[in-house]
Amino acid sequence: MKWKEVLKSNCGTHKTDEKMLYGGQKRLDKDKDGKITEKDFAMLRRERVKKNIEEEILEEVEDEGGALGMKNLKDIADKKKLKETLSSMEDRKIIYEHEDGDFYTHKPKREQKKKGD
């Protein structure tokens, strides 16, 4: 046995399974296959872009006083990504769309009255 192998077997710092994920690596494994691959990094990038778009939308709504239309959001992202993000935010009840097409961070009063009737 070589001296390096003796040290590794006795010091406790070697990994028992080289394929296992340790520490923060588990958070990087987005597809939960036990490996960190380019697919995981692509998923992380999409997640980061999505969060940035959501943050920009919420900042714009706040700047406009709690409500705004689509024309205020056209510079944030392309139309497809913007619609996907808005739809996701609506599903999670972060923003609400008024029947006239404006977006709010609170439920519009007219819609609340209709549902209460």
N, CA, C and O atoms as CSV, one atom per row, in Angstrom:
chain,resi,resn,atom,element,x,y,z
A,1,MET,N,N,0.853,-1.176,0.000
A,1,MET,CA,C,0.000,0.000,0.000
A,1,MET,C,C,0.897,1.236,0.000
A,1,MET,O,O,1.868,1.295,0.754
A,2,LYS,N,N,0.588,2.199,-0.819
A,2,LYS,CA,C,1.368,3.430,-0.900
A,2,LYS,C,C,0.999,4.342,0.256
A,2,LYS,O,O,-0.081,4.212,0.830
A,3,TRP,N,N,1.887,5.263,0.601
A,3,TRP,CA,C,1.667,6.141,1.755
A,3,TRP,C,C,0.454,7.036,1.570
A,3,TRP,O,O,-0.230,7.347,2.545
A,4,LYS,N,N,0.165,7.466,0.324
A,4,LYS,CA,C,-1.015,8.308,0.073
A,4,LYS,C,C,-2.304,7.525,0.348
A,4,LYS,O,O,-3.261,8.066,0.902
A,5,GLU,N,N,-2.317,6.268,-0.039
A,5,GLU,CA,C,-3.491,5.440,0.199
A,5,GLU,C,C,-3.716,5.203,1.693
A,5,GLU,O,O,-4.853,5.160,2.161
A,6,VAL,N,N,-2.611,5.050,2.434
A,6,VAL,CA,C,-2.699,4.855,3.879
A,6,VAL,C,C,-3.279,6.098,4.534
A,6,VAL,O,O,-4.153,6.001,5.395
A,7,LEU,N,N,-2.791,7.273,4.123
A,7,LEU,CA,C,-3.298,8.525,4.683
A,7,LEU,C,C,-4.777,8.699,4.369
A,7,LEU,O,O,-5.562,9.056,5.247
A,8,LYS,N,N,-5.156,8.452,3.131
A,8,LYS,CA,C,-6.551,8.608,2.730
A,8,LYS,C,C,-7.469,7.664,3.495
A,8,LYS,O,O,-8.572,8.044,3.886
A,9,SER,N,N,-7.019,6.456,3.704
A,9,SER,CA,C,-7.880,5.483,4.380
A,9,SER,C,C,-8.005,5.754,5.875
A,9,SER,O,O,-8.955,5.289,6.505
A,10,ASN,N,N,-7.070,6.492,6.450
A,10,ASN,CA,C,-7.084,6.708,7.891
A,10,ASN,C,C,-7.458,8.111,8.336
A,10,ASN,O,O,-7.812,8.306,9.499
A,11,CYS,N,N,-7.390,9.088,7.451
A,11,CYS,CA,C,-7.619,10.463,7.904
A,11,CYS,C,C,-9.093,10.859,7.915
A,11,CYS,O,O,-9.456,11.835,8.571
A,12,GLY,N,N,-9.926,10.145,7.225
A,12,GLY,CA,C,-11.355,10.439,7.243
A,12,GLY,C,C,-11.789,11.559,6.320
A,12,GLY,O,O,-12.962,11.933,6.330
A,13,THR,N,N,-10.883,12.110,5.521
A,13,THR,CA,C,-11.247,13.207,4.624
A,13,THR,C,C,-11.612,12.735,3.227
A,13,THR,O,O,-12.122,13.522,2.430
A,14,HIS,N,N,-11.368,11.491,2.915
A,14,HIS,CA,C,-11.697,11.001,1.589
A,14,HIS,C,C,-13.208,10.777,1.463
A,14,HIS,O,O,-13.908,10.556,2.451
A,15,LYS,N,N,-13.666,10.840,0.261
A,15,LYS,CA,C,-15.084,10.612,0.009
A,15,LYS,C,C,-15.299,9.114,-0.165
A,15,LYS,O,O,-14.568,8.455,-0.906
A,16,THR,N,N,-16.289,8.590,0.510
A,16,THR,CA,C,-16.558,7.161,0.389
A,16,THR,C,C,-17.171,6.832,-0.960
A,16,THR,O,O,-16.943,5.751,-1.504
A,17,ASP,N,N,-17.936,7.745,-1.493
A,17,ASP,CA,C,-18.545,7.545,-2.805
A,17,ASP,C,C,-18.295,8.813,-3.608
A,17,ASP,O,O,-18.876,9.857,-3.315
A,18,GLU,N,N,-17.447,8.732,-4.606
A,18,GLU,CA,C,-17.076,9.907,-5.393
A,18,GLU,C,C,-18.269,10.493,-6.159
A,18,GLU,O,O,-18.225,11.654,-6.566
A,19,LYS,N,N,-19.326,9.709,-6.358
A,19,LYS,CA,C,-20.471,10.188,-7.127
A,19,LYS,C,C,-21.502,10.910,-6.279
A,19,LYS,O,O,-22.436,11.501,-6.821
A,20,MET,N,N,-21.355,10.878,-4.969
A,20,MET,CA,C,-22.319,11.542,-4.094
A,20,MET,C,C,-22.147,13.051,-4.150
A,20,MET,O,O,-21.044,13.554,-4.368
A,21,LEU,N,N,-23.232,13.760,-3.955
A,21,LEU,CA,C,-23.184,15.214,-3.887
A,21,LEU,C,C,-23.072,15.621,-2.423
A,21,LEU,O,O,-23.721,15.036,-1.557
A,22,TYR,N,N,-22.258,16.611,-2.158
A,22,TYR,CA,C,-22.011,17.043,-0.790
A,22,TYR,C,C,-22.348,18.513,-0.618
A,22,TYR,O,O,-22.226,19.304,-1.554
A,23,GLY,N,N,-22.773,18.870,0.582
A,23,GLY,CA,C,-23.002,20.267,0.944
A,23,GLY,C,C,-23.955,20.968,0.004
A,23,GLY,O,O,-25.052,20.474,-0.257
A,24,GLY,N,N,-23.546,22.114,-0.507
A,24,GLY,CA,C,-24.375,22.938,-1.369
A,24,GLY,C,C,-24.558,22.376,-2.769
A,24,GLY,O,O,-25.356,22.901,-3.545
A,25,GLN,N,N,-23.830,21.314,-3.104
A,25,GLN,CA,C,-23.971,20.730,-4.437
A,25,GLN,C,C,-25.382,20.197,-4.663
A,25,GLN,O,O,-25.870,20.194,-5.793
A,26,LYS,N,N,-26.029,19.755,-3.613
A,26,LYS,CA,C,-27.380,19.207,-3.748
A,26,LYS,C,C,-28.353,20.257,-4.273
A,26,LYS,O,O,-29.298,19.926,-4.989
A,27,ARG,N,N,-28.124,21.536,-3.915
A,27,ARG,CA,C,-29.007,22.606,-4.408
A,27,ARG,C,C,-28.797,22.858,-5.896
A,27,ARG,O,O,-29.705,23.338,-6.574
A,28,LEU,N,N,-27.612,22.543,-6.411
A,28,LEU,CA,C,-27.333,22.742,-7.828
A,28,LEU,C,C,-27.953,21.656,-8.703
A,28,LEU,O,O,-28.170,21.871,-9.895
A,29,ASP,N,N,-28.234,20.512,-8.130
A,29,ASP,CA,C,-28.781,19.388,-8.874
A,29,ASP,C,C,-30.290,19.589,-9.057
A,29,ASP,O,O,-31.094,18.996,-8.339
A,30,LYS,N,N,-30.659,20.422,-10.016
A,30,LYS,CA,C,-32.058,20.809,-10.209
A,30,LYS,C,C,-32.930,19.674,-10.740
A,30,LYS,O,O,-34.117,19.616,-10.419
A,31,ASP,N,N,-32.370,18.772,-11.544
A,31,ASP,CA,C,-33.187,17.689,-12.076
A,31,ASP,C,C,-33.141,16.434,-11.199
A,31,ASP,O,O,-33.700,15.400,-11.565
A,32,LYS,N,N,-32.480,16.523,-10.049
A,32,LYS,CA,C,-32.450,15.475,-9.014
A,32,LYS,C,C,-32.001,14.114,-9.546
A,32,LYS,O,O,-32.555,13.080,-9.172
A,33,ASP,N,N,-30.983,14.125,-10.430
A,33,ASP,CA,C,-30.461,12.854,-10.932
A,33,ASP,C,C,-29.164,12.433,-10.248
A,33,ASP,O,O,-28.562,11.426,-10.622
A,34,GLY,N,N,-28.733,13.198,-9.249
A,34,GLY,CA,C,-27.522,12.861,-8.510
A,34,GLY,C,C,-26.242,13.337,-9.166
A,34,GLY,O,O,-25.150,13.037,-8.683
A,35,LYS,N,N,-26.359,14.078,-10.261
A,35,LYS,CA,C,-25.194,14.597,-10.984
A,35,LYS,C,C,-25.411,16.075,-11.274
A,35,LYS,O,O,-26.544,16.533,-11.424
A,36,ILE,N,N,-24.328,16.802,-11.349
A,36,ILE,CA,C,-24.409,18.205,-11.759
A,36,ILE,C,C,-23.963,18.262,-13.214
A,36,ILE,O,O,-22.797,18.027,-13.534
A,37,THR,N,N,-24.913,18.578,-14.086
A,37,THR,CA,C,-24.640,18.595,-15.521
A,37,THR,C,C,-25.028,19.943,-16.108
A,37,THR,O,O,-25.526,20.823,-15.405
A,38,GLU,N,N,-24.791,20.092,-17.411
A,38,GLU,CA,C,-25.154,21.348,-18.073
A,38,GLU,C,C,-26.661,21.589,-18.025
A,38,GLU,O,O,-27.108,22.736,-18.044
A,39,LYS,N,N,-27.447,20.508,-17.961
A,39,LYS,CA,C,-28.895,20.653,-17.853
A,39,LYS,C,C,-29.269,21.369,-16.543
A,39,LYS,O,O,-30.165,22.213,-16.522
A,40,ASP,N,N,-28.573,21.021,-15.456
A,40,ASP,CA,C,-28.822,21.680,-14.169
A,40,ASP,C,C,-28.506,23.175,-14.253
A,40,ASP,O,O,-29.260,24.005,-13.745
A,41,PHE,N,N,-27.387,23.509,-14.897
A,41,PHE,CA,C,-27.006,24.915,-15.011
A,41,PHE,C,C,-27.975,25.699,-15.895
A,41,PHE,O,O,-28.255,26.869,-15.633
A,42,ALA,N,N,-28.487,25.044,-16.951
A,42,ALA,CA,C,-29.484,25.699,-17.799
A,42,ALA,C,C,-30.745,25.997,-16.995
A,42,ALA,O,O,-31.337,27.067,-17.134
A,43,MET,N,N,-31.157,25.042,-16.149
A,43,MET,CA,C,-32.339,25.246,-15.313
A,43,MET,C,C,-32.106,26.376,-14.312
A,43,MET,O,O,-33.013,27.163,-14.044
A,44,LEU,N,N,-30.898,26.458,-13.761
A,44,LEU,CA,C,-30.559,27.539,-12.835
A,44,LEU,C,C,-30.611,28.902,-13.527
A,44,LEU,O,O,-31.099,29.876,-12.954
A,45,ARG,N,N,-30.101,28.965,-14.772
A,45,ARG,CA,C,-30.132,30.236,-15.524
A,45,ARG,C,C,-31.564,30.677,-15.796
A,45,ARG,O,O,-31.895,31.852,-15.637
A,46,ARG,N,N,-32.420,29.730,-16.208
A,46,ARG,CA,C,-33.824,30.074,-16.475
A,46,ARG,C,C,-34.497,30.576,-15.201
A,46,ARG,O,O,-35.282,31.524,-15.236
A,47,GLU,N,N,-34.187,29.939,-14.088
A,47,GLU,CA,C,-34.759,30.347,-12.803
A,47,GLU,C,C,-34.317,31.767,-12.442
A,47,GLU,O,O,-35.121,32.567,-11.965
A,48,ARG,N,N,-33.043,32.076,-12.670
A,48,ARG,CA,C,-32.514,33.400,-12.355
A,48,ARG,C,C,-33.149,34.460,-13.255
A,48,ARG,O,O,-33.523,35.532,-12.778
A,49,VAL,N,N,-33.271,34.171,-14.543
A,49,VAL,CA,C,-33.884,35.116,-15.475
A,49,VAL,C,C,-35.331,35.369,-15.081
A,49,VAL,O,O,-35.796,36.509,-15.103
A,50,LYS,N,N,-36.046,34.303,-14.718
A,50,LYS,CA,C,-37.449,34.430,-14.319
A,50,LYS,C,C,-37.579,35.326,-13.094
A,50,LYS,O,O,-38.449,36.195,-13.044
A,51,LYS,N,N,-36.711,35.115,-12.105
A,51,LYS,CA,C,-36.765,35.936,-10.896
A,51,LYS,C,C,-36.465,37.393,-11.218
A,51,LYS,O,O,-37.089,38.292,-10.653
A,52,ASN,N,N,-35.519,37.636,-12.116
A,52,ASN,CA,C,-35.185,39.014,-12.478
A,52,ASN,C,C,-36.358,39.702,-13.168
A,52,ASN,O,O,-36.630,40.873,-12.900
A,53,ILE,N,N,-37.055,38.995,-14.049
A,53,ILE,CA,C,-38.215,39.568,-14.733
A,53,ILE,C,C,-39.306,39.878,-13.717
A,53,ILE,O,O,-39.915,40.947,-13.767
A,54,GLU,N,N,-39.556,38.956,-12.799
A,54,GLU,CA,C,-40.574,39.184,-11.768
A,54,GLU,C,C,-40.217,40.394,-10.909
A,54,GLU,O,O,-41.082,41.216,-10.605
A,55,GLU,N,N,-38.963,40.506,-10.524
A,55,GLU,CA,C,-38.533,41.641,-9.706
A,55,GLU,C,C,-38.747,42.956,-10.452
A,55,GLU,O,O,-39.214,43.936,-9.870
A,56,GLU,N,N,-38.406,42.974,-11.738
A,56,GLU,CA,C,-38.585,44.185,-12.544
A,56,GLU,C,C,-40.068,44.543,-12.684
A,56,GLU,O,O,-40.427,45.720,-12.632
A,57,ILE,N,N,-40.924,43.545,-12.860
A,57,ILE,CA,C,-42.364,43.795,-12.973
A,57,ILE,C,C,-42.874,44.416,-11.675
A,57,ILE,O,O,-43.587,45.419,-11.697
A,58,LEU,N,N,-42.504,43.814,-10.545
A,58,LEU,CA,C,-42.970,44.333,-9.255
A,58,LEU,C,C,-42.434,45.740,-8.978
A,58,LEU,O,O,-43.145,46.568,-8.408
A,59,GLU,N,N,-41.189,46.020,-9.377
A,59,GLU,CA,C,-40.644,47.371,-9.221
A,59,GLU,C,C,-41.434,48.372,-10.066
A,59,GLU,O,O,-41.734,49.476,-9.611
A,60,GLU,N,N,-41.766,47.984,-11.285
A,60,GLU,CA,C,-42.516,48.868,-12.178
A,60,GLU,C,C,-43.919,49.131,-11.630
A,60,GLU,O,O,-44.402,50.262,-11.680
A,61,VAL,N,N,-44.568,48.099,-11.112
A,61,VAL,CA,C,-45.896,48.269,-10.517
A,61,VAL,C,C,-45.808,49.233,-9.336
A,61,VAL,O,O,-46.653,50.115,-9.185
A,62,GLU,N,N,-44.790,49.064,-8.508
A,62,GLU,CA,C,-44.609,49.943,-7.351
A,62,GLU,C,C,-44.353,51.385,-7.790
A,62,GLU,O,O,-44.893,52.323,-7.204
A,63,ASP,N,N,-43.527,51.555,-8.825
A,63,ASP,CA,C,-43.240,52.904,-9.336
A,63,ASP,C,C,-44.492,53.588,-9.874
A,63,ASP,O,O,-44.626,54.810,-9.799
A,64,GLU,N,N,-45.409,52.785,-10.418
A,64,GLU,CA,C,-46.628,53.338,-11.004
A,64,GLU,C,C,-47.757,53.469,-9.983
A,64,GLU,O,O,-48.867,53.859,-10.347
A,65,GLY,N,N,-47.503,53.158,-8.742
A,65,GLY,CA,C,-48.511,53.343,-7.708
A,65,GLY,C,C,-49.404,52.145,-7.459
A,65,GLY,O,O,-50.482,52.295,-6.884
A,66,GLY,N,N,-48.986,50.960,-7.876
A,66,GLY,CA,C,-49.753,49.758,-7.569
A,66,GLY,C,C,-50.529,49.186,-8.740
A,66,GLY,O,O,-51.122,48.114,-8.614
A,67,ALA,N,N,-50.543,49.877,-9.888
A,67,ALA,CA,C,-51.262,49.366,-11.057
A,67,ALA,C,C,-50.590,49.858,-12.324
A,67,ALA,O,O,-50.072,50.973,-12.366
A,68,LEU,N,N,-50.598,49.020,-13.363
A,68,LEU,CA,C,-50.042,49.439,-14.650
A,68,LEU,C,C,-50.544,48.554,-15.762
A,68,LEU,O,O,-51.099,47.482,-15.521
A,69,GLY,N,N,-50.347,49.009,-16.978
A,69,GLY,CA,C,-50.765,48.266,-18.160
A,69,GLY,C,C,-49.584,47.581,-18.823
A,69,GLY,O,O,-48.438,47.772,-18.415
A,70,MET,N,N,-49.862,46.786,-19.844
A,70,MET,CA,C,-48.817,46.044,-20.558
A,70,MET,C,C,-47.812,46.969,-21.221
A,70,MET,O,O,-46.636,46.620,-21.330
A,71,LYS,N,N,-48.245,48.135,-21.666
A,71,LYS,CA,C,-47.312,49.035,-22.361
A,71,LYS,C,C,-46.157,49.459,-21.448
A,71,LYS,O,O,-45.071,49.768,-21.938
A,72,ASN,N,N,-46.373,49.478,-20.147
A,72,ASN,CA,C,-45.310,49.830,-19.213
A,72,ASN,C,C,-44.287,48.704,-19.079
A,72,ASN,O,O,-43.163,48.942,-18.637
A,73,LEU,N,N,-44.658,47.501,-19.451
A,73,LEU,CA,C,-43.792,46.339,-19.249
A,73,LEU,C,C,-43.057,45.894,-20.508
A,73,LEU,O,O,-42.243,44.973,-20.445
A,74,LYS,N,N,-43.322,46.519,-21.639
A,74,LYS,CA,C,-42.786,46.029,-22.913
A,74,LYS,C,C,-41.259,46.045,-22.992
A,74,LYS,O,O,-40.691,45.294,-23.784
A,75,ASP,N,N,-40.579,46.872,-22.201
A,75,ASP,CA,C,-39.121,46.933,-22.250
A,75,ASP,C,C,-38.443,45.940,-21.313
A,75,ASP,O,O,-37.219,45.808,-21.345
A,76,ILE,N,N,-39.197,45.249,-20.491
A,76,ILE,CA,C,-38.611,44.328,-19.506
A,76,ILE,C,C,-38.132,43.038,-20.162
A,76,ILE,O,O,-37.032,42.571,-19.868
A,77,ALA,N,N,-38.937,42.457,-21.043
A,77,ALA,CA,C,-38.577,41.194,-21.697
A,77,ALA,C,C,-39.379,41.077,-22.990
A,77,ALA,O,O,-40.263,41.890,-23.260
A,78,ASP,N,N,-39.057,40.048,-23.792
A,78,ASP,CA,C,-39.841,39.861,-25.009
A,78,ASP,C,C,-41.257,39.427,-24.626
A,78,ASP,O,O,-41.499,38.961,-23.513
A,79,LYS,N,N,-42.168,39.588,-25.555
A,79,LYS,CA,C,-43.592,39.408,-25.275
A,79,LYS,C,C,-43.925,38.014,-24.724
A,79,LYS,O,O,-44.727,37.886,-23.799
A,80,LYS,N,N,-43.310,36.980,-25.292
A,80,LYS,CA,C,-43.602,35.608,-24.871
A,80,LYS,C,C,-43.174,35.371,-23.416
A,80,LYS,O,O,-43.949,34.850,-22.614
A,81,LYS,N,N,-41.925,35.762,-23.082
A,81,LYS,CA,C,-41.436,35.576,-21.715
A,81,LYS,C,C,-42.248,36.402,-20.730
A,81,LYS,O,O,-42.529,35.958,-19.617
A,82,LEU,N,N,-42.618,37.596,-21.143
A,82,LEU,CA,C,-43.392,38.483,-20.280
A,82,LEU,C,C,-44.754,37.872,-19.961
A,82,LEU,O,O,-45.180,37.882,-18.806
A,83,LYS,N,N,-45.440,37.341,-20.973
A,83,LYS,CA,C,-46.748,36.730,-20.756
A,83,LYS,C,C,-46.645,35.487,-19.877
A,83,LYS,O,O,-47.499,35.261,-19.019
A,84,GLU,N,N,-45.597,34.673,-20.086
A,84,GLU,CA,C,-45.399,33.484,-19.258
A,84,GLU,C,C,-45.176,33.870,-17.796
A,84,GLU,O,O,-45.737,33.262,-16.884
A,85,THR,N,N,-44.340,34.898,-17.593
A,85,THR,CA,C,-44.032,35.336,-16.235
A,85,THR,C,C,-45.263,35.917,-15.559
A,85,THR,O,O,-45.532,35.616,-14.396
A,86,LEU,N,N,-46.014,36.745,-16.275
A,86,LEU,CA,C,-47.237,37.329,-15.715
A,86,LEU,C,C,-48.246,36.241,-15.353
A,86,LEU,O,O,-48.885,36.299,-14.303
A,87,SER,N,N,-48.380,35.259,-16.227
A,87,SER,CA,C,-49.305,34.157,-15.966
A,87,SER,C,C,-48.889,33.381,-14.710
A,87,SER,O,O,-49.725,33.033,-13.876
A,88,SER,N,N,-47.603,33.121,-14.593
A,88,SER,CA,C,-47.087,32.423,-13.409
A,88,SER,C,C,-47.317,33.240,-12.142
A,88,SER,O,O,-47.689,32.694,-11.104
A,89,MET,N,N,-47.097,34.536,-12.228
A,89,MET,CA,C,-47.300,35.409,-11.069
A,89,MET,C,C,-48.773,35.465,-10.680
A,89,MET,O,O,-49.103,35.525,-9.495
A,90,GLU,N,N,-49.663,35.447,-11.680
A,90,GLU,CA,C,-51.101,35.429,-11.391
A,90,GLU,C,C,-51.510,34.127,-10.709
A,90,GLU,O,O,-52.299,34.136,-9.765
A,91,ASP,N,N,-50.972,33.013,-11.191
A,91,ASP,CA,C,-51.287,31.708,-10.593
A,91,ASP,C,C,-50.867,31.654,-9.131
A,91,ASP,O,O,-51.545,31.041,-8.306
A,92,ARG,N,N,-49.749,32.295,-8.814
A,92,ARG,CA,C,-49.242,32.301,-7.439
A,92,ARG,C,C,-49.804,33.457,-6.628
A,92,ARG,O,O,-49.416,33.657,-5.477
A,93,LYS,N,N,-50.722,34.226,-7.226
A,93,LYS,CA,C,-51.410,35.343,-6.569
A,93,LYS,C,C,-50.446,36.435,-6.073
A,93,LYS,O,O,-50.632,37.011,-5.001
A,94,ILE,N,N,-49.413,36.698,-6.886
A,94,ILE,CA,C,-48.483,37.791,-6.616
A,94,ILE,C,C,-49.032,39.075,-7.227
A,94,ILE,O,O,-48.929,40.153,-6.642
A,95,ILE,N,N,-49.622,38.935,-8.428
A,95,ILE,CA,C,-50.288,40.064,-9.083
A,95,ILE,C,C,-51.656,39.598,-9.552
A,95,ILE,O,O,-51.941,38.403,-9.625
A,96,TYR,N,N,-52.492,40.579,-9.866
A,96,TYR,CA,C,-53.844,40.296,-10.360
A,96,TYR,C,C,-54.071,41.091,-11.632
A,96,TYR,O,O,-53.614,42.227,-11.763
A,97,GLU,N,N,-54.790,40.473,-12.577
A,97,GLU,CA,C,-55.126,41.181,-13.811
A,97,GLU,C,C,-56.570,41.642,-13.730
A,97,GLU,O,O,-57.472,40.861,-13.429
A,98,HIS,N,N,-56.769,42.909,-14.000
A,98,HIS,CA,C,-58.108,43.492,-14.026
A,98,HIS,C,C,-58.768,43.111,-15.344
A,98,HIS,O,O,-58.080,42.793,-16.314
A,99,GLU,N,N,-60.076,43.139,-15.385
A,99,GLU,CA,C,-60.801,42.788,-16.612
A,99,GLU,C,C,-60.454,43.715,-17.768
A,99,GLU,O,O,-60.641,43.343,-18.926
A,100,ASP,N,N,-59.948,44.927,-17.478
A,100,ASP,CA,C,-59.542,45.870,-18.524
A,100,ASP,C,C,-58.114,45.629,-19.001
A,100,ASP,O,O,-57.661,46.285,-19.939
A,101,GLY,N,N,-57.389,44.688,-18.363
A,101,GLY,CA,C,-56.033,44.351,-18.794
A,101,GLY,C,C,-54.923,44.943,-17.951
A,101,GLY,O,O,-53.754,44.632,-18.180
A,102,ASP,N,N,-55.247,45.783,-16.986
A,102,ASP,CA,C,-54.217,46.340,-16.106
A,102,ASP,C,C,-53.806,45.296,-15.069
A,102,ASP,O,O,-54.554,44.366,-14.767
A,103,PHE,N,N,-52.598,45.475,-14.533
A,103,PHE,CA,C,-52.083,44.565,-13.516
A,103,PHE,C,C,-51.947,45.292,-12.196
A,103,PHE,O,O,-51.516,46.444,-12.148
A,104,TYR,N,N,-52.320,44.606,-11.119
A,104,TYR,CA,C,-52.315,45.170,-9.777
A,104,TYR,C,C,-51.555,44.232,-8.839
A,104,TYR,O,O,-51.412,43.041,-9.113
A,105,THR,N,N,-51.072,44.791,-7.730
A,105,THR,CA,C,-50.467,43.951,-6.695
A,105,THR,C,C,-51.504,43.578,-5.642
A,105,THR,O,O,-51.197,42.851,-4.696
A,106,HIS,N,N,-52.716,44.067,-5.800
A,106,HIS,CA,C,-53.830,43.750,-4.901
A,106,HIS,C,C,-55.030,43.407,-5.774
A,106,HIS,O,O,-55.040,43.735,-6.961
A,107,LYS,N,N,-56.015,42.770,-5.223
A,107,LYS,CA,C,-57.205,42.416,-5.990
A,107,LYS,C,C,-58.003,43.670,-6.305
A,107,LYS,O,O,-58.324,44.428,-5.390
A,108,PRO,N,N,-58.336,43.918,-7.576
A,108,PRO,CA,C,-59.140,45.087,-7.927
A,108,PRO,C,C,-60.504,45.062,-7.240
A,108,PRO,O,O,-61.109,43.998,-7.112
A,109,LYS,N,N,-60.988,46.208,-6.803
A,109,LYS,CA,C,-62.233,46.293,-6.032
A,109,LYS,C,C,-63.448,45.866,-6.838
A,109,LYS,O,O,-64.348,45.226,-6.293
A,110,ARG,N,N,-63.499,46.204,-8.124
A,110,ARG,CA,C,-64.647,45.836,-8.930
A,110,ARG,C,C,-64.809,44.317,-9.001
A,110,ARG,O,O,-65.929,43.810,-8.926
A,111,GLU,N,N,-63.720,43.602,-9.143
A,111,GLU,CA,C,-63.778,42.133,-9.210
A,111,GLU,C,C,-64.221,41.559,-7.865
A,111,GLU,O,O,-64.948,40.567,-7.819
A,112,GLN,N,N,-63.784,42.184,-6.776
A,112,GLN,CA,C,-64.175,41.703,-5.451
A,112,GLN,C,C,-65.680,41.847,-5.256
A,112,GLN,O,O,-66.315,40.958,-4.690
A,113,LYS,N,N,-66.263,42.962,-5.721
A,113,LYS,CA,C,-67.700,43.181,-5.574
A,113,LYS,C,C,-68.489,42.156,-6.378
A,113,LYS,O,O,-69.506,41.641,-5.911
A,114,LYS,N,N,-68.017,41.862,-7.590
A,114,LYS,CA,C,-68.738,40.909,-8.432
A,114,LYS,C,C,-68.758,39.526,-7.797
A,114,LYS,O,O,-69.776,38.835,-7.850
A,115,LYS,N,N,-67.639,39.115,-7.194
A,115,LYS,CA,C,-67.573,37.799,-6.593
A,115,LYS,C,C,-68.394,37.738,-5.310
A,115,LYS,O,O,-68.834,36.658,-4.916
A,116,GLY,N,N,-68.609,38.873,-4.652
A,116,GLY,CA,C,-69.358,38.909,-3.398
A,116,GLY,C,C,-70.860,38.946,-3.609
A,116,GLY,O,O,-71.614,38.697,-2.668
A,117,ASP,N,N,-71.320,39.253,-4.826
A,117,ASP,CA,C,-72.763,39.345,-5.091
A,117,ASP,C,C,-73.433,38.008,-5.073
A,117,ASP,O,O,-74.644,37.922,-5.278
